[in-house]
Amino acid sequence: MTGCILAFAAVLAVLGPSIAAAAEIAPPDRRSDTIAMSPALRAMQADDAANPGMLSVLDGEALWNTRAGDAARSCADCHGPAATGMRGVAARHPAWNKASGAPMDLTGRIEMCRTENQRAPPLPAESPDLLALSAYVAHQSRGMPISPPDDPGTAAARERGRRLFTARIGQLDLSCAACHDDNWGKRLAGSPIPQGHPVGYPAYRLEWQALGSLQRRLRNCMSGVRAEPYRFDAPELVDLEAYLMGRAAGLAMETPAVRP
Amino acid sequence: MARALVNVPKRAHRGEVIEVKTLIAHPMETGYRPGPSGRILPRDIISRFTCTYGGEEVFSAELHPAVSANPYLAFTLEARESGPITLTWTGDNGFRQVETALIEVA
């Protein structure tokens, strides 16, 4: 109980003075969250021999070339080498999906290909294989600028995402924007508050001791403010992803990023 | 077999100090953590790592439950002769993985 009160008091102490302001970060001020990380963590991410996310990227490469499902086709059978076929793909997701009439993130796109074209059972959310495939595909866009699509469907999703981003939720009554727009660069307890750009997902998080998706990270923050997280693949989470990618437009992809 | 990343320079001069970097996929389950059912998950860790070079053990490490998942080990060696550098991880449940990297010393 004392812990709760202290944590709440700490949040108020950080957010108190500017709790009313809610302005988006001006484009020239937008920067990758990696800059806010410790030098040791940045070094771990930069060195492919030390970045534990690379283990999953290599797993993903193996899966890319493995036949699956009733169609007995591998990803490579249709798409060819990922290095050319998948370059830039992660940088423009979530994207509008005509068939379902909804925005779809990269994981959803992989699942759709898997169930419809490979005719294989879908992989469970956050399963190591699904994360490995996402990481391998997203890794092909490393260094490329995030370039969200500008069709009306995705634009509407971004707008819904923006509303979710700025809405106060949970027992702590905080919005995403209260930290990541208004107080980035400051500290919450001992940790730096980053701008919250999804440049490196799926990312390896030391706290998780594993790779995890952006949705897992979003759900994490929701339980952090003591709100009930949306379930995996909920449309709200995809809308938030769409908004965040639009907010991070122009920043370079870093998958797999390493986070504390 | 677990996924392992081994980074050893392909060539080195005799007497040069080289860095060997290793990363291996392993859950390093401590044996103290409750699982989803509430029961304690049994311990599953890598407990020993050895490196042999020129038929001689040149580096070894004991790993304990506090070591993180996917352990990363980096150490230095003096390049003396061309040949294989053999890395062996052993642990609980009969875990054993051997990786070999060749180095050319001129």
Interface residues (C-beta under 8 A of the other chain):
Chain A: D47 D48 A49 A50 P52 M54 L55 L58 D59 L206 Q209 A210
Chain B: R3 L5 N7 K21 L23 A25 P27 M28 S68 A69 N70 Y72 A74
